[in-house]
Amino acid sequence: MKQEALAILEELRRYNDKELFFKRCYELGNDQTALMAHLKSISRESLINWEIDRYDEGLPAKAQGINHLFLTLGGSSMKPQKLFFPKQLPDRNVFFKKHDRYYPAFVHSHDFFEIFYCLSGACVSAIGGERINFHEGSLCFIPPLTNHTVEIFDDSIVIYFLIRKNTFDVFGVDLLTADNLLGRFFTEGLYAFNSSQYIIINIDKDNELLDMLFDMLIEQKTDDPFTNRIMENQIKIFFFLVLRRYGNKAIVGKNGPRAVKNKHWDMIMYINENFRTLSLAKLAQHFNLEKSYCSRLIKAVSGKTYKEIVRDNQMRFAKHLLQNSDMRIYEISYSLGFESQENFIRTFKKTCGTSPTAYRRQYRQIAGSPA
């Protein structure tokens, strides 16, 4: 293992202030008097730094956040919470973090993909109400809007990485058109309203994959203008290697990407693969459905219309081509099924907030390549 990786591993093993605080809460157990005294000993600054800065109406400033902590320690008394991508990372699409040990289990969901990896020891996660035991080497994929918990009450180390949904505008092009386990997982995660799906893959002690994981952690620490793009590509390669080596050994959640193919999601995958030349009528004919029923079915399962899904794909591939090819704007527009270059430019600007030319220039300035 590289020297930088060893240093990161040592850092992961150390307890931070937040973990020490909650470890003491855990040790106090049901001693409510001692527990409340311990909770009140924490400073407001620490609560903010730990992002436990929720305001409880009617409580003095000193106690704001304390009531939330107290309820959190009660577990089931907390309603499911919606979490957001770390606010200090507005320009980052992929983010790695160690899961805090001894943090009280609470049900939450979020609008991004989460993948957690049990680096050492074991943990428990409740996904969609189903409690699952994870051990060293377990890799778990959880899609957006899925209620879950992660519980670690010993020295085990769990790393989780967060991936914004819009990351698939660029690095997910191959995944979203692949008819495989991860392709279906990410497609359903992007378009499903709510689910309790998950995938568990045991990569055990695969040293090459473990080295890749630490390479991503090292890159995150580099934190320069190239970091975001490098990490996007690192994690994409990581996913495909995991799929190649362990895809046939994956455990798929009872509501996960369908072990038995489901016509609803086959339709979404088919649109992703053929959007350039497809029409709603052709889609309905391919699946032997009435056109109007096909339209309603797509809307019901994905929350989007057929045209909106086609537009998502057009913009996703447009960004990919603008970043990774020297195709002219008119060539890109026609390759994606637009009737004219003007229509493509107008749609791209409305969707992305800038023109295709400006988008390409901005990306290449960040990437350090000639515009």
BASE-935452 format. One record per residue (C-alpha): x, y, z; residue in one letter. Coordinates in nm, 2 decimals, padded with zeros to 4 digits. Each point is the difference from the previous one (the first is absolute). Example, Ala and Ser with C-alpha at 12.3 -4.5 7.8 and 13.67 -1.06 7.14 Angstrom:
residues 2
{rec {01.23; -00.45; 00.78}; "A"}
{rec {00.14; 00.34; -00.07}; "S"}
This chain:
residues 371
{rec {00.00; 00.00; 00.00}; "M"}
{rec {00.13; 00.35; -00.09}; "K"}
{rec {00.13; 00.22; 00.28}; "Q"}
{rec {-00.28; 00.25; -00.06}; "E"}
{rec {-00.26; -00.28; 00.03}; "A"}
{rec {00.15; -00.12; 00.32}; "L"}
{rec {-00.02; 00.36; 00.14}; "A"}
{rec {-00.37; 00.01; -00.10}; "I"}
{rec {-00.07; -00.34; 00.16}; "L"}
{rec {00.16; 00.12; 00.32}; "E"}
{rec {-00.22; 00.32; -00.02}; "E"}
{rec {-00.31; -00.22; -00.05}; "L"}
{rec {00.08; -00.20; 00.31}; "R"}
{rec {00.03; 00.30; 00.23}; "R"}
{rec {-00.31; 00.12; 00.18}; "Y"}
{rec {-00.10; 00.36; -00.07}; "N"}
{rec {-00.18; 00.23; 00.25}; "D"}
{rec {-00.34; -00.08; -00.13}; "K"}
{rec {00.05; -00.38; 00.03}; "E"}
{rec {00.14; 00.04; 00.36}; "L"}
{rec {-00.30; 00.21; 00.10}; "F"}
{rec {-00.25; -00.26; -00.13}; "F"}
{rec {00.20; -00.29; 00.14}; "K"}
{rec {-00.04; 00.15; 00.34}; "R"}
{rec {-00.38; 00.04; -00.07}; "C"}
{rec {00.00; -00.37; -00.08}; "Y"}
{rec {00.18; -00.09; 00.31}; "E"}
{rec {-00.24; 00.20; 00.22}; "L"}
{rec {-00.29; -00.21; -00.14}; "G"}
{rec {-00.33; 00.06; 00.18}; "N"}
{rec {00.14; 00.23; 00.27}; "D"}
{rec {-00.22; 00.30; -00.12}; "Q"}
{rec {00.13; 00.25; 00.25}; "T"}
{rec {00.37; -00.07; -00.08}; "A"}
{rec {-00.08; -00.01; -00.37}; "L"}
{rec {-00.18; 00.34; 00.00}; "M"}
{rec {00.29; 00.15; 00.19}; "A"}
{rec {00.24; -00.14; -00.26}; "H"}
{rec {-00.20; 00.13; -00.29}; "L"}
{rec {-00.01; 00.35; 00.16}; "K"}
{rec {00.37; 00.00; 00.04}; "S"}
{rec {00.05; 00.02; -00.38}; "I"}
{rec {00.06; 00.35; -00.15}; "S"}
{rec {-00.22; 00.16; -00.26}; "R"}
{rec {00.30; 00.03; -00.22}; "E"}
{rec {00.06; -00.38; 00.01}; "S"}
{rec {-00.37; -00.06; -00.09}; "L"}
{rec {00.04; 00.23; -00.31}; "I"}
{rec {00.33; -00.17; -00.10}; "N"}
{rec {-00.16; -00.34; 00.03}; "W"}
{rec {-00.29; 00.13; -00.21}; "E"}
{rec {-00.24; -00.06; 00.29}; "I"}
{rec {-00.12; 00.36; 00.00}; "D"}
{rec {-00.37; -00.05; -00.02}; "R"}
{rec {-00.20; 00.26; 00.18}; "Y"}
{rec {-00.27; -00.11; 00.26}; "D"}
{rec {-00.26; 00.26; 00.05}; "E"}
{rec {-00.04; 00.13; 00.35}; "G"}
{rec {00.34; -00.11; 00.12}; "L"}
{rec {00.28; 00.24; 00.10}; "P"}
{rec {00.30; 00.03; -00.24}; "A"}
{rec {00.22; -00.22; 00.23}; "K"}
{rec {-00.25; -00.29; -00.03}; "A"}
{rec {-00.08; 00.03; -00.37}; "Q"}
{rec {00.10; -00.33; -00.16}; "G"}
{rec {00.01; -00.17; 00.34}; "I"}
{rec {-00.37; -00.10; -00.03}; "N"}
{rec {00.07; -00.14; -00.34}; "H"}
{rec {00.29; -00.20; 00.14}; "L"}
{rec {-00.21; -00.13; 00.28}; "F"}
{rec {-00.27; -00.12; -00.24}; "L"}
{rec {00.26; -00.15; -00.23}; "T"}
{rec {00.13; -00.21; 00.29}; "L"}
{rec {-00.35; -00.13; 00.04}; "G"}
{rec {00.01; -00.15; -00.36}; "G"}
{rec {-00.36; -00.09; -00.08}; "S"}
{rec {-00.13; 00.33; 00.13}; "S"}
{rec {00.16; 00.18; -00.30}; "M"}
{rec {-00.18; 00.04; -00.32}; "K"}
{rec {00.20; -00.09; -00.32}; "P"}
{rec {00.22; 00.29; -00.10}; "Q"}
{rec {00.10; 00.13; -00.34}; "K"}
{rec {00.37; 00.07; -00.02}; "L"}
{rec {00.18; 00.20; -00.26}; "F"}
{rec {00.34; -00.01; -00.17}; "F"}
{rec {00.26; 00.17; 00.21}; "P"}
{rec {-00.06; 00.38; -00.04}; "K"}
{rec {00.38; 00.07; 00.01}; "Q"}
{rec {00.04; -00.19; -00.33}; "L"}
{rec {-00.20; 00.19; -00.26}; "P"}
{rec {00.23; -00.10; -00.28}; "D"}
{rec {00.06; -00.36; 00.10}; "R"}
{rec {-00.19; -00.29; -00.15}; "N"}
{rec {00.16; -00.29; 00.19}; "V"}
{rec {00.09; 00.02; 00.37}; "F"}
{rec {00.15; -00.25; 00.24}; "F"}
{rec {-00.04; 00.00; 00.38}; "K"}
{rec {00.04; -00.24; 00.30}; "K"}
{rec {-00.33; -00.08; 00.16}; "H"}
{rec {00.01; 00.13; 00.36}; "D"}
{rec {00.02; -00.28; 00.25}; "R"}
{rec {-00.25; -00.01; 00.29}; "Y"}
{rec {-00.22; 00.26; -00.17}; "Y"}
{rec {-00.36; -00.08; 00.09}; "P"}
{rec {-00.19; -00.19; -00.27}; "A"}
{rec {-00.27; 00.21; -00.16}; "F"}
{rec {-00.20; -00.06; -00.32}; "V"}
{rec {00.09; 00.23; -00.28}; "H"}
{rec {00.00; 00.03; -00.38}; "S"}
{rec {00.16; 00.23; -00.25}; "H"}
{rec {-00.01; 00.12; -00.36}; "D"}
{rec {00.33; -00.16; -00.10}; "F"}
{rec {00.14; -00.35; -00.03}; "F"}
{rec {00.19; -00.14; 00.30}; "E"}
{rec {00.24; -00.29; -00.01}; "I"}
{rec {00.15; -00.11; 00.33}; "F"}
{rec {00.29; -00.25; 00.05}; "Y"}
{rec {00.08; -00.19; 00.32}; "C"}
{rec {00.38; 00.04; 00.01}; "L"}
{rec {00.04; -00.18; 00.33}; "S"}
{rec {-00.22; -00.17; 00.26}; "G"}
{rec {-00.38; 00.00; -00.05}; "A"}
{rec {-00.31; 00.22; 00.00}; "C"}
{rec {-00.38; -00.02; -00.03}; "V"}
{rec {-00.22; 00.19; -00.24}; "S"}
{rec {-00.37; 00.01; -00.02}; "A"}
{rec {-00.10; 00.06; -00.37}; "I"}
{rec {-00.37; 00.06; -00.06}; "G"}
{rec {-00.08; -00.16; 00.33}; "G"}
{rec {00.22; -00.31; -00.06}; "E"}
{rec {00.29; -00.04; 00.25}; "R"}
{rec {00.31; -00.14; -00.16}; "I"}
{rec {00.34; -00.10; 00.15}; "N"}
{rec {00.31; 00.11; -00.19}; "F"}
{rec {00.35; -00.13; 00.05}; "H"}
{rec {00.35; 00.10; -00.11}; "E"}
{rec {00.01; 00.02; -00.38}; "G"}
{rec {-00.37; 00.07; -00.05}; "S"}
{rec {-00.09; 00.27; -00.26}; "L"}
{rec {-00.36; 00.13; 00.01}; "C"}
{rec {-00.17; 00.22; -00.26}; "F"}
{rec {-00.29; 00.21; 00.11}; "I"}
{rec {-00.20; 00.22; -00.24}; "P"}
{rec {-00.16; 00.34; 00.06}; "P"}
{rec {-00.32; 00.02; 00.21}; "L"}
{rec {00.06; -00.33; 00.18}; "T"}
{rec {-00.05; 00.01; 00.38}; "N"}
{rec {00.29; -00.16; 00.18}; "H"}
{rec {00.23; 00.00; 00.30}; "T"}
{rec {00.36; -00.09; 00.06}; "V"}
{rec {00.09; -00.12; 00.35}; "E"}
{rec {00.36; -00.03; 00.13}; "I"}
{rec {00.05; -00.05; 00.37}; "F"}
{rec {00.36; -00.12; 00.03}; "D"}
{rec {00.34; 00.07; -00.17}; "D"}
{rec {-00.12; -00.11; -00.35}; "S"}
{rec {00.08; 00.23; -00.29}; "I"}
{rec {-00.26; 00.07; -00.27}; "V"}
{rec {00.07; 00.23; -00.29}; "I"}
{rec {-00.28; 00.15; -00.20}; "Y"}
{rec {00.01; 00.18; -00.33}; "F"}
{rec {-00.27; 00.24; -00.12}; "L"}
{rec {-00.07; 00.05; -00.37}; "I"}
{rec {-00.22; 00.28; -00.13}; "R"}
{rec {-00.28; -00.11; -00.25}; "K"}
{rec {00.13; 00.26; -00.25}; "N"}
{rec {00.34; -00.18; -00.01}; "T"}
{rec {-00.17; -00.24; -00.24}; "F"}
{rec {-00.02; 00.28; -00.25}; "D"}
{rec {00.37; -00.07; -00.07}; "V"}
{rec {00.15; -00.31; 00.15}; "F"}
{rec {-00.32; -00.21; 00.01}; "G"}
{rec {-00.06; -00.01; -00.37}; "V"}
{rec {00.14; -00.35; -00.03}; "D"}
{rec {-00.18; -00.12; 00.31}; "L"}
{rec {-00.34; 00.13; -00.10}; "L"}
{rec {00.01; -00.18; -00.33}; "T"}
{rec {00.14; -00.33; 00.13}; "A"}
{rec {-00.25; -00.28; 00.05}; "D"}
{rec {00.17; -00.13; 00.31}; "N"}
{rec {-00.05; 00.01; 00.38}; "L"}
{rec {00.15; 00.34; 00.06}; "L"}
{rec {-00.15; 00.14; -00.32}; "G"}
{rec {-00.35; -00.09; 00.13}; "R"}
{rec {00.08; 00.11; 00.35}; "F"}
{rec {00.11; 00.35; -00.10}; "F"}
{rec {-00.28; 00.04; -00.26}; "T"}
{rec {-00.26; -00.09; 00.26}; "E"}
{rec {00.16; 00.22; 00.25}; "G"}
{rec {-00.02; 00.30; -00.23}; "L"}
{rec {-00.36; -00.05; -00.10}; "Y"}
{rec {-00.18; -00.18; 00.29}; "A"}
{rec {-00.21; 00.20; 00.25}; "F"}
{rec {00.07; -00.21; 00.30}; "N"}
{rec {00.13; -00.35; 00.06}; "S"}
{rec {00.18; -00.22; 00.25}; "S"}
{rec {00.24; -00.15; -00.25}; "Q"}
{rec {00.36; -00.07; 00.06}; "Y"}
{rec {00.30; -00.21; -00.13}; "I"}
{rec {00.25; -00.17; 00.22}; "I"}
{rec {00.33; -00.12; -00.15}; "I"}
{rec {00.27; -00.16; 00.20}; "N"}
{rec {00.34; 00.09; -00.13}; "I"}
{rec {00.17; -00.16; 00.29}; "D"}
{rec {00.37; 00.07; 00.01}; "K"}
{rec {00.05; 00.10; -00.36}; "D"}
{rec {00.32; 00.20; 00.03}; "N"}
{rec {-00.02; 00.16; -00.34}; "E"}
{rec {-00.35; 00.14; 00.07}; "L"}
{rec {00.11; 00.10; 00.35}; "L"}
{rec {00.30; 00.19; -00.15}; "D"}
{rec {-00.24; 00.18; -00.24}; "M"}
{rec {-00.22; 00.10; 00.29}; "L"}
{rec {00.30; 00.15; 00.18}; "F"}
{rec {00.11; 00.17; -00.32}; "D"}
{rec {-00.34; 00.18; -00.01}; "M"}
{rec {00.04; 00.10; 00.37}; "L"}
{rec {00.35; 00.14; -00.09}; "I"}
{rec {-00.13; 00.18; -00.30}; "E"}
{rec {-00.28; 00.16; 00.22}; "Q"}
{rec {00.27; 00.14; 00.23}; "K"}
{rec {00.19; 00.15; -00.30}; "T"}
{rec {-00.30; 00.23; -00.06}; "D"}
{rec {00.10; 00.20; -00.31}; "D"}
{rec {-00.19; 00.09; -00.31}; "P"}
{rec {00.06; -00.34; -00.15}; "F"}
{rec {-00.12; -00.20; 00.31}; "T"}
{rec {-00.37; -00.02; -00.09}; "N"}
{rec {00.05; -00.13; -00.35}; "R"}
{rec {00.27; -00.25; 00.11}; "I"}
{rec {-00.22; -00.14; 00.27}; "M"}
{rec {-00.30; -00.04; -00.24}; "E"}
{rec {00.22; -00.21; -00.23}; "N"}
{rec {00.16; -00.19; 00.29}; "Q"}
{rec {-00.34; -00.11; 00.14}; "I"}
{rec {-00.14; -00.09; -00.34}; "K"}
{rec {00.30; -00.24; -00.05}; "I"}
{rec {-00.05; -00.13; 00.35}; "F"}
{rec {-00.37; -00.08; -00.07}; "F"}
{rec {00.07; -00.19; -00.32}; "F"}
{rec {00.28; -00.20; 00.16}; "L"}
{rec {-00.23; -00.09; 00.29}; "V"}
{rec {-00.27; -00.10; -00.25}; "L"}
{rec {00.24; -00.21; -00.21}; "R"}
{rec {00.14; -00.19; 00.30}; "R"}
{rec {-00.29; -00.03; 00.23}; "Y"}
{rec {-00.32; 00.09; -00.19}; "G"}
{rec {-00.12; -00.36; -00.02}; "N"}
{rec {00.04; -00.03; 00.38}; "K"}
{rec {-00.19; 00.31; 00.09}; "A"}
{rec {-00.29; -00.01; 00.25}; "I"}
{rec {-00.29; 00.20; -00.14}; "V"}
{rec {-00.26; 00.15; 00.24}; "G"}
{rec {-00.36; -00.13; -00.02}; "K"}
{rec {-00.10; 00.32; -00.18}; "N"}
{rec {00.34; 00.06; -00.16}; "G"}
{rec {00.10; 00.01; -00.37}; "P"}
{rec {-00.21; -00.28; -00.12}; "R"}
{rec {00.15; -00.34; 00.02}; "A"}
{rec {-00.31; -00.09; -00.21}; "V"}
{rec {-00.02; 00.25; -00.27}; "K"}
{rec {-00.28; 00.25; 00.03}; "N"}
{rec {-00.17; 00.15; -00.31}; "K"}
{rec {-00.03; 00.34; 00.15}; "H"}
{rec {00.38; 00.04; 00.05}; "W"}
{rec {00.08; -00.18; -00.33}; "D"}
{rec {-00.19; 00.28; -00.16}; "M"}
{rec {00.22; 00.27; 00.17}; "I"}
{rec {00.31; -00.19; -00.09}; "M"}
{rec {-00.12; -00.03; -00.36}; "Y"}
{rec {-00.06; 00.37; -00.02}; "I"}
{rec {00.35; 00.06; 00.14}; "N"}
{rec {00.15; -00.22; -00.27}; "E"}
{rec {-00.20; 00.12; -00.30}; "N"}
{rec {-00.11; 00.35; 00.07}; "F"}
{rec {00.17; 00.14; -00.31}; "R"}
{rec {-00.24; -00.17; -00.24}; "T"}
{rec {-00.28; -00.11; 00.22}; "L"}
{rec {-00.36; 00.14; 00.02}; "S"}
{rec {-00.27; -00.07; 00.25}; "L"}
{rec {-00.19; -00.19; -00.27}; "A"}
{rec {00.30; -00.22; -00.08}; "K"}
{rec {00.06; -00.06; 00.38}; "L"}
{rec {-00.37; -00.11; 00.05}; "A"}
{rec {00.03; -00.23; -00.31}; "Q"}
{rec {00.32; -00.16; 00.13}; "H"}
{rec {-00.16; -00.09; 00.33}; "F"}
{rec {-00.34; -00.09; -00.16}; "N"}
{rec {-00.19; 00.28; 00.19}; "L"}
{rec {-00.25; 00.26; -00.10}; "E"}
{rec {00.18; 00.34; -00.04}; "K"}
{rec {-00.22; 00.18; 00.26}; "S"}
{rec {00.05; -00.28; 00.26}; "Y"}
{rec {00.37; -00.01; -00.07}; "C"}
{rec {00.02; 00.38; 00.07}; "S"}
{rec {-00.19; -00.03; 00.33}; "R"}
{rec {00.21; -00.29; 00.11}; "L"}
{rec {00.32; 00.19; -00.05}; "I"}
{rec {-00.13; 00.29; 00.19}; "K"}
{rec {-00.13; -00.22; 00.29}; "A"}
{rec {00.33; -00.19; 00.05}; "V"}
{rec {00.25; 00.29; -00.06}; "S"}
{rec {-00.19; 00.32; 00.08}; "G"}
{rec {00.11; 00.13; -00.34}; "K"}
{rec {-00.16; 00.00; -00.35}; "T"}
{rec {00.15; -00.18; -00.29}; "Y"}
{rec {00.12; 00.34; -00.15}; "K"}
{rec {00.17; 00.09; 00.33}; "E"}
{rec {00.19; -00.32; 00.02}; "I"}
{rec {00.11; 00.04; -00.36}; "V"}
{rec {00.11; 00.36; 00.08}; "R"}
{rec {00.20; -00.12; 00.30}; "D"}
{rec {00.19; -00.24; -00.22}; "N"}
{rec {00.06; 00.26; -00.27}; "Q"}
{rec {00.15; 00.24; 00.26}; "M"}
{rec {00.20; -00.27; 00.17}; "R"}
{rec {00.16; -00.12; -00.32}; "F"}
{rec {00.04; 00.36; -00.12}; "A"}
{rec {00.21; 00.08; 00.30}; "K"}
{rec {00.20; -00.32; -00.05}; "H"}
{rec {00.07; 00.09; -00.36}; "L"}
{rec {00.08; 00.36; 00.07}; "L"}
{rec {00.25; -00.11; 00.26}; "Q"}
{rec {00.16; -00.30; -00.17}; "N"}
{rec {-00.01; 00.07; -00.37}; "S"}
{rec {00.08; 00.27; -00.26}; "D"}
{rec {-00.34; -00.04; -00.18}; "M"}
{rec {-00.14; 00.32; -00.12}; "R"}
{rec {-00.32; 00.13; 00.16}; "I"}
{rec {-00.21; -00.08; -00.31}; "Y"}
{rec {00.14; -00.35; -00.01}; "E"}
{rec {-00.09; -00.06; 00.37}; "I"}
{rec {-00.35; 00.14; -00.05}; "S"}
{rec {-00.08; -00.23; -00.30}; "Y"}
{rec {00.16; -00.30; 00.17}; "S"}
{rec {-00.24; 00.04; 00.29}; "L"}
{rec {-00.31; 00.02; -00.21}; "G"}
{rec {-00.06; 00.38; 00.00}; "F"}
{rec {-00.17; 00.14; -00.31}; "E"}
{rec {00.24; 00.30; -00.01}; "S"}
{rec {00.31; 00.14; 00.16}; "Q"}
{rec {-00.20; 00.30; 00.12}; "E"}
{rec {-00.25; -00.22; 00.18}; "N"}
{rec {00.28; -00.19; 00.17}; "F"}
{rec {00.17; 00.32; 00.11}; "I"}
{rec {-00.32; 00.14; 00.14}; "R"}
{rec {-00.08; -00.32; 00.19}; "T"}
{rec {00.35; -00.03; 00.14}; "F"}
{rec {00.00; 00.35; 00.12}; "K"}
{rec {-00.34; -00.03; 00.16}; "K"}
{rec {00.10; -00.32; 00.17}; "T"}
{rec {00.36; 00.07; 00.10}; "C"}
{rec {00.00; 00.38; 00.03}; "G"}
{rec {00.27; 00.05; -00.26}; "T"}
{rec {00.07; -00.06; -00.37}; "S"}
{rec {00.16; -00.32; -00.12}; "P"}
{rec {00.31; 00.20; -00.11}; "T"}
{rec {00.04; 00.18; 00.34}; "A"}
{rec {-00.05; -00.34; 00.18}; "Y"}
{rec {00.28; -00.16; -00.21}; "R"}
{rec {00.23; 00.30; 00.06}; "R"}
{rec {-00.07; 00.00; 00.37}; "Q"}
{rec {00.06; -00.37; 00.04}; "Y"}
{rec {00.33; 00.01; -00.20}; "R"}
{rec {00.13; 00.29; 00.21}; "Q"}
{rec {-00.06; -00.21; 00.31}; "I"}
{rec {00.15; -00.31; -00.15}; "A"}
{rec {00.30; 00.20; -00.13}; "G"}
{rec {-00.05; -00.10; -00.37}; "S"}
{rec {-00.01; 00.23; -00.30}; "P"}
{rec {-00.34; 00.16; -00.06}; "A"}
